[in-house]
Amino acid sequence: MPDPFFEESVSENRLGRLVPEEVPGDNASAMSVSELSSKLKRMVEGEFGHVRLRGEISGWKRAASGHAYLCLKDADAVIDGVIWRGEASQIPFNPQDGLEVVATGKLTTYPGRSKYQIVIERMELAGEGALMALFEKLKASLAAEGLFDRSRKKPLPYMPRTIGVVTSPTGAVIRDILHRLEDRFPTHVIVWPVKVQGDGAAAEVAAAIRGFDALPADGAVKRPDLIIVARGGGSIEDLWAFNEEAVVRAIAACSIPLISAVGHETDTSLSDFAADLRAPTPTAAAEMAVPVRAEVANTIASLALRAERCARRYHDRGRERLAALVRVLPRRDALLGPQRQRMDDLGGRLDRALERRVTMARGQLDRSTGALRPAMLSQRLEAARHKLTGAGRHLDLVHPNRPLERGYAWVEARATGKVIGTADAARAAGAVTLRFIDGAVDAKVERPGGKPYAAGKPEQPSLL
C-alpha cells in the first residue's frame, strides 16, 4: 500500500514549489500583471463602450490641467469618474457635490491602481428635481452675498428716453415689446441680440448687460436709461441660462436700472431676484418701462388746469383782502389834512420872516452907506497913509545894514552861516566871515602870538 505520509508530502511540495513546474494537461503559460491589466481594459471597454449612469456627485474636484475628477454614487455603490478638459468646459451647469446627474461615457480601467472608472463625455442633471435642487442651492449662495437685497434695488426712470433690450432678435418677444412701447409711449430702443438658451447663452446675456453698462453717456451709441432682459416662456431647462451665476452677477453689478422679464408669470429665475424689478412677461416689462402717452397728456392738462385754478383763486383772494383793507384805511384827505395845514402855516411864517430879514438888511445897508461918504473915506485913507509912513521910517531905522554904515561888522560862522555873538562861539567856530557894508572877509580865530590860552580866564582872541 502506498505510504500516506509520502503522498501528503508530495502534495504539499506541489503547492509550495520554489520553481514553477509544468503540470500535465495545463497549456496556459503565466501572464504578467500588465498583460492581465491590458486584457481587463480591453474587455471592460469593449463590453461597456457606451454607458449612462445615474448617481450623485461626490468629491468633485477640478485640477489645474482643466480635467475634472469625481465619484458617482447611489445607496449601495460608488464608481470613480474623470472628465477631460475639453468635455468639462462644455458642461452646461456648475457641477457640485450632492447634485444628482446622468453621466454618459465609457468604462475603462486604470492599471496603475487596479481600478475601473467611467470617462464621462456628457453630463446632465437628472430631471427637473435636480435642476430645482441646484437652483435653490445657487439662490441661497448668492443671497448670502447680498445680491438680492432690497437695498440694492434702483428706482426706474419715469420716462426713459432710451431703452436697451437684451433678447433674441428673431423671436416674438422683441416684437411684443416694440409693439407695446409704440402703443404706450414711443421710445428709442436699442436691441442687443443674444442667444436665450443653449450653450453659450448665459455668456452672451452677461456680456450684453455689461456692454450696455459700459457705454459712455456722450458716445455715438446712446447709453440706455433702462435695460430689459427678456425671454419667452419655457421649461426650467430652457430658462436655465438666466439662472447662471454669470448672468446674475452681471445684473447685480449693472448701474443702469434693469427689468427682468424671463418666462411667463409662473416662471421664476435668479435673474428676477437680482433685477431692480421683475415683470411677469416681456409685454408687462414694456408696460412697466414707460407710461401711457395719453395718460401723461391728461395728467399734464389736469395739472395745468389745477395750477390755473390755484392761481386764479390766489388772485381772487388777494383782491378780496385788498378790498377789505381799503375799506378800513382812512381817507386820503384825513391822512394828509394835518400835513397840508402845517405846510400852509410854515409857509406863512416863512413869508413874514423873510420880510423882517429884508427890512433889517435894508437898515444895515443904509447905515453902511452913510459911513461910506467920500469925505469920510478921504479922512480914513489919509490916516492910514500917515500910519504906513511911520512904520516905514521905523523899519528903516532897525535895518541890519544901519550899524554897518557906521563902521560896524557882524561875524558869521563860516561852516554854518550863523551869526556869532560871543567870543566863546568865535573860538569854537575857528573859521569865521566878517560882513561889512561893502562886502565880506574870511578870517581865522587864533590866540595872541600863537600861544595857547592860559589856564583859568581865557585870553582875548585876535582876528587875523
C-alpha positions in Angstrom: 0.0 0.0 0.0 1.3 3.5 -0.7 2.6 5.4 2.2 0.1 8.2 3.1 2.7 10.3 4.7 4.7 10.2 1.4 1.7 11.2 -0.7 0.8 14.1 1.6 4.4 15.3 1.4 4.4 15.2 -2.4 1.1 17.1 -2.5 2.5 19.8 -0.2 5.6 20.1 -2.4 3.5 20.7 -5.5 1.7 23.7 -3.8 4.8 25.2 -2.3 7.3 24.7 -5.0 10.0 27.3 -5.3 10.3 26.9 -9.1 7.2 26.6 -11.4 6.8 23.2 -12.9 4.7 22.3 -15.9 1.6 20.4 -14.8 0.4 17.7 -17.2 -2.7 18.9 -19.2 -2.1 22.6 -18.4 -1.2 24.6 -21.6 -1.6 28.1 -20.2 1.5 30.0 -19.6 1.9 32.5 -16.7 0.8 36.1 -17.6 2.3 39.3 -16.4 0.3 41.8 -14.4 0.5 44.2 -17.3 -0.9 41.6 -19.7 -3.8 40.9 -17.4 -4.5 44.6 -16.9 -4.5 45.1 -20.7 -6.9 42.2 -21.2 -9.2 43.5 -18.5 -9.1 47.0 -20.0 -10.0 45.7 -23.5 -12.7 43.5 -22.1 -14.3 46.3 -20.0 -14.0 48.9 -22.7 -15.4 46.5 -25.3 -18.3 45.5 -23.2 -19.1 48.9 -21.7 -18.0 51.3 -24.5 -21.2 53.4 -24.1 -23.0 53.6 -20.7 -25.3 56.1 -19.0 -25.0 56.2 -15.2 -27.4 58.0 -12.8 -25.9 59.0 -9.5 -25.0 61.7 -7.0 -21.8 63.7 -7.5 -19.3 63.3 -4.6 -15.7 64.6 -4.3 -15.9 67.0 -7.2 -12.5 68.4 -8.0 -11.1 70.3 -11.0 -7.4 70.0 -11.5 -5.0 72.7 -12.7 -4.9 71.0 -16.0 -8.6 71.6 -16.5 -9.5 67.9 -16.1 -12.2 67.1 -13.5 -12.4 64.2 -11.1 -15.4 62.9 -9.2 -17.3 59.9 -7.8 -20.8 58.8 -8.8 -22.6 57.0 -6.0 -26.0 55.7 -5.0 -27.2 54.0 -1.9 -25.1 50.8 -2.4 -22.1 51.5 -4.7 -19.7 54.1 -5.9 -17.6 54.5 -9.1 -14.8 56.9 -9.9 -15.1 59.2 -12.8 -13.0 61.6 -14.9 -13.9 64.3 -17.3 -11.2 65.5 -19.7 -10.7 69.2 -20.1 -12.5 69.6 -23.4 -15.6 67.9 -22.2 -15.5 69.6 -18.8 -15.7 73.1 -20.4 -18.9 72.1 -22.2 -20.9 71.1 -19.2 -24.0 73.5 -19.2 -24.1 73.9 -15.4 -21.8 74.1 -12.5 -21.3 70.6 -11.0 -21.4 70.5 -7.3 -21.3 67.8 -4.6 -24.8 66.4 -3.9 -26.3 67.0 -7.4 -27.9 64.0 -9.0 -26.8 63.7 -12.6 -26.9 61.4 -15.6 -23.3 60.8 -16.9 -22.7 59.4 -20.4 -19.4 57.9 -21.3 -17.4 54.7 -21.4 -15.9 52.4 -18.7 -12.2 51.9 -18.6 -9.7 50.7 -16.1 -6.7 52.4 -14.5 -4.0 49.8 -14.4 -1.8 51.9 -12.1 -4.3 51.3 -9.3 -6.3 48.2 -10.4 -9.5 50.3 -10.5 -12.2 50.8 -13.0 -13.7 54.2 -13.8 -16.0 56.0 -16.2 -14.7 58.5 -18.6 -17.5 61.0 -18.8 -18.2 62.6 -22.2 -21.5 64.4 -21.3 -23.2 65.2 -18.1 -26.8 66.3 -17.5 -28.9 67.0 -14.5 -31.2 64.1 -13.6 -34.5 65.7 -14.2 -36.2 68.9 -13.0 -35.8 67.8 -9.4 -32.0 68.0 -9.7 -32.4 71.4 -11.5 -34.5 72.7 -8.7 -32.0 71.5 -6.1 -29.2 73.3 -8.0 -31.5 76.3 -8.3 -32.1 76.5 -4.6 -28.5 75.9 -3.7 -27.3 78.7 -6.0 -30.0 81.0 -4.8 -29.0 80.6 -1.2 -25.3 81.1 -2.0 -26.0 84.3 -4.0 -28.5 85.6 -1.4 -25.9 85.1 1.3 -23.6 87.5 -0.6 -26.4 90.2 -0.6 -27.0 90.2 -4.4 -30.8 90.0 -3.8 -31.0 92.6 -1.1 -33.8 95.2 -1.5 -31.4 98.0 -0.6 -29.6 97.3 -3.9 -32.7 98.0 -6.0 -32.6 101.1 -8.1 -35.8 103.1 -9.0 -36.9 103.0 -12.6 -36.9 106.3 -14.6 -40.4 107.6 -15.1 -39.9 108.4 -18.8 -36.8 106.8 -20.2 -35.5 108.3 -23.4 -33.6 105.2 -24.5 -34.3 101.6 -23.6 -31.9 98.7 -24.1 -33.3 95.3 -24.7 -31.3 92.1 -24.3 -33.1 89.2 -26.1 -33.2 87.2 -29.2 -33.7 89.4 -32.3 -35.8 86.8 -34.1 -38.3 85.8 -31.5 -41.8 87.1 -30.7 -40.5 88.7 -27.5 -38.9 91.7 -29.2 -41.9 92.3 -31.4 -44.2 92.2 -28.4 -42.0 94.7 -26.6 -41.7 97.1 -29.6 -45.5 97.0 -30.2 -46.4 97.7 -26.6 -43.9 100.6 -26.4 -45.3 102.0 -29.6 -48.8 101.8 -28.2 -48.0 103.3 -24.9 -45.1 105.8 -25.4 -42.8 105.6 -28.4 -39.3 105.4 -27.2 -35.9 104.9 -28.8 -35.0 101.2 -28.4 -31.6 99.5 -28.8 -31.6 95.7 -29.2 -28.5 93.7 -28.2 -29.1 90.3 -29.9 -28.2 87.2 -27.8 -29.0 83.6 -27.6 -31.5 82.9 -24.9 -31.0 79.2 -24.4 -28.4 76.5 -25.1 -24.6 76.5 -25.0 -23.1 80.0 -24.6 -26.4 81.7 -23.9 -25.5 82.8 -20.4 -22.2 84.2 -21.5 -23.8 86.2 -24.3 -26.5 87.6 -22.0 -24.0 88.6 -19.3 -21.8 90.3 -22.0 -24.7 92.2 -23.3 -25.6 93.6 -19.9 -22.0 94.6 -19.2 -21.8 96.1 -22.7 -24.8 98.4 -22.2 -23.5 99.4 -18.8 -20.1 100.3 -20.3 -21.5 102.7 -23.0 -20.4 106.3 -22.4 -23.1 108.9 -21.9 -21.9 111.0 -24.8 -20.9 108.2 -27.2 -22.1 107.5 -30.7 -24.5 104.9 -29.4 -26.9 106.3 -26.8 -26.5 104.8 -23.3 -29.8 103.3 -22.2 -31.7 104.9 -19.3 -33.3 101.4 -18.7 -32.5 97.8 -19.6 -35.0 95.0 -20.2 -33.7 91.4 -20.2 -36.4 89.3 -21.8 -37.2 85.8 -22.9 -40.4 83.9 -23.6 -41.8 81.0 -21.6 -40.3 77.5 -21.4 -39.3 74.7 -19.2 -36.8 75.2 -16.4 -34.2 73.7 -18.6 -35.0 76.2 -21.4 -34.7 79.1 -18.9 -31.6 77.9 -17.2 -29.3 80.4 -18.8 -31.0 83.1 -16.7 -30.1 81.1 -13.6 -26.4 81.0 -14.3 -24.2 82.8 -11.9 -22.5 84.9 -14.6 -25.9 86.4 -15.6 -27.0 87.1 -12.1 -23.7 88.8 -11.2 -23.9 91.0 -14.3 -27.4 92.1 -13.4 -26.5 92.9 -9.8 -23.4 94.9 -10.9 -25.2 96.9 -13.6 -25.5 100.6 -12.7 -28.5 101.1 -15.1 -31.9 100.2 -13.8 -32.9 96.8 -15.1 -36.2 94.9 -15.5 -36.1 91.1 -15.7 -38.8 89.6 -17.9 -38.0 85.9 -18.2 -40.7 83.4 -19.0 -44.3 83.5 -18.2 -45.9 84.8 -15.0 -45.4 81.5 -13.1 -41.7 81.2 -14.1 -39.1 82.4 -11.7 -35.4 82.8 -12.4 -32.5 84.0 -10.3 -32.3 87.0 -12.7 -35.6 88.1 -11.3 -34.2 88.2 -7.8 -31.1 90.2 -8.9 -33.0 92.7 -11.1 -34.4 96.0 -9.9 -37.9 94.9 -11.0 -39.4 91.6 -12.1 -42.0 91.6 -14.9 -44.3 88.6 -15.2 -44.0 88.7 -19.1 -41.9 90.7 -21.6 -45.1 92.6 -22.6 -45.6 93.6 -19.0 -42.0 94.8 -18.9 -42.7 97.2 -21.7 -45.8 98.4 -19.8 -43.7 98.9 -16.6 -40.9 100.7 -18.6 -43.0 103.7 -19.9 -46.2 105.4 -19.0 -49.2 105.8 -21.4 -48.7 108.9 -23.5 -52.4 109.8 -23.4 -52.5 109.4 -19.6 -49.4 111.6 -19.4 -51.0 114.2 -21.6 -54.2 114.1 -19.5 -52.2 114.4 -16.3 -50.3 117.4 -17.6 -53.6 119.0 -18.8 -55.1 118.3 -15.4 -52.2 119.7 -13.5 -52.2 122.8 -15.7 -55.9 123.4 -15.0 -55.3 122.9 -11.3 -52.4 125.4 -11.4 -54.6 127.9 -13.3 -57.4 127.5 -10.8 -55.0 127.8 -7.9 -53.5 131.0 -9.4 -57.0 132.4 -10.1 -58.1 131.6 -6.6 -55.0 133.2 -5.1 -55.7 136.3 -7.2 -59.3 136.5 -6.2 -58.4 136.1 -2.5 -55.8 138.8 -2.8 -58.3 141.1 -4.4 -60.8 140.4 -1.6 -58.2 141.1 1.0 -57.2 144.3 -0.7 -60.8 145.5 -0.9 -61.2 144.7 2.8 -58.1 146.7 3.7 -59.2 149.6 1.6 -62.4 149.8 3.5 -60.7 150.1 6.9 -58.0 152.5 5.7 -58.6 156.3 6.4 -59.4 158.6 3.5 -56.6 160.4 1.8 -57.8 163.9 2.9 -58.0 162.7 6.5 -54.4 161.4 6.3 -52.9 164.5 4.5 -55.1 167.2 6.1 -52.8 167.9 9.1 -49.7 167.9 7.0 -51.3 170.3 4.5 -52.3 172.7 7.3 -48.9 172.6 8.8 -47.4 173.3 5.4 -49.6 176.3 5.0 -48.7 177.6 8.5 -45.0 177.2 7.9 -45.3 179.0 4.5 -47.0 182.0 6.2 -44.3 182.1 8.9 -41.6 181.9 6.2 -43.0 184.9 4.3 -43.1 187.0 7.5 -39.6 186.0 8.4 -38.3 186.9 5.0 -39.9 190.3 5.2 -38.3 191.0 8.6 -35.0 189.9 7.3 -35.2 192.1 4.3 -36.1 195.1 6.4 -33.2 194.6 8.8 -30.8 194.2 5.9 -32.0 197.4 4.3 -31.4 199.3 7.6 -27.9 197.9 7.8 -27.3 198.9 4.2 -28.5 202.4 4.9 -26.2 202.8 7.8 -23.2 201.4 5.9 -23.9 203.8 3.0 -23.7 206.8 5.4 -20.3 205.6 6.6 -19.0 205.3 3.0 -19.4 209.0 2.1 -16.3 210.5 0.1 -15.1 212.9 2.9 -15.2 210.1 5.4 -13.3 207.8 3.1 -10.6 210.5 2.5 -10.0 211.0 6.2 -9.6 207.4 6.8 -7.3 207.0 3.8 -5.1 209.9 5.0 -4.8 208.4 8.5 -3.8 205.0 7.0 -1.2 206.7 4.8 0.5 208.5 7.9 0.5 205.2 9.8 2.2 203.4 6.9 4.8 206.2 6.5 5.7 206.0 10.2 6.1 202.2 10.0 8.4 202.6 7.0 10.7 205.0 8.9 10.8 202.7 11.8 11.7 199.7 9.6 14.5 201.8 8.0 16.0 202.6 11.4 16.1 199.0 12.5 17.5 197.6 9.2 20.6 195.4 9.9 22.7 197.4 7.5 22.4 200.6 9.5 25.3 199.7 12.0 27.5 198.6 9.1 27.2 202.1 7.6 28.6 203.4 10.8 31.7 201.1 10.6 30.5 198.0 12.4 30.6 194.5 11.1 28.9 191.2 12.1 30.5 187.8 12.5 29.2 184.6 11.0 30.5 181.0 11.4 31.9 180.0 8.1 30.7 176.4 8.4 27.1 177.1 9.3 26.5 180.7 8.3 25.0 181.6 11.7 25.7 184.9 13.3 28.2 184.7 16.2 27.6 187.0 19.2 30.2 185.8 21.8 33.9 185.2 22.0 33.4 181.6 23.1 31.3 181.0 20.0 34.1 182.5 17.8 36.8 180.3 19.4 34.5 177.3 18.8 33.9 178.2 15.2 37.6 178.7 14.3 36.9 180.0 10.8 34.5 183.0 10.5 33.3 185.5 8.0 33.2 189.3 8.7 30.5 191.1 6.8 31.0 194.9 6.2 28.7 197.3 4.4 30.7 196.9 1.2 31.4 193.1 1.3 32.6 190.1 3.3 36.0 189.0 4.5 37.0 185.5 5.8 39.1 185.3 9.0 40.6 182.7 11.3 40.4 182.9 15.1 43.9 182.5 16.8 45.5 183.0 20.2 47.7 186.2 20.6 51.2 185.3 19.4 50.1 181.8 18.6 50.3 180.8 22.2 47.8 178.5 23.8 45.3 180.0 26.2 46.4 180.2 29.8 44.5 178.2 32.4 41.8 180.0 34.1 40.4 183.1 32.4 40.5 182.7 28.6 42.5 185.2 26.7 41.0 187.6 24.2 41.0 186.3 20.7 42.7 188.1 17.9 41.3 188.2 14.4 43.7 187.8 11.5 
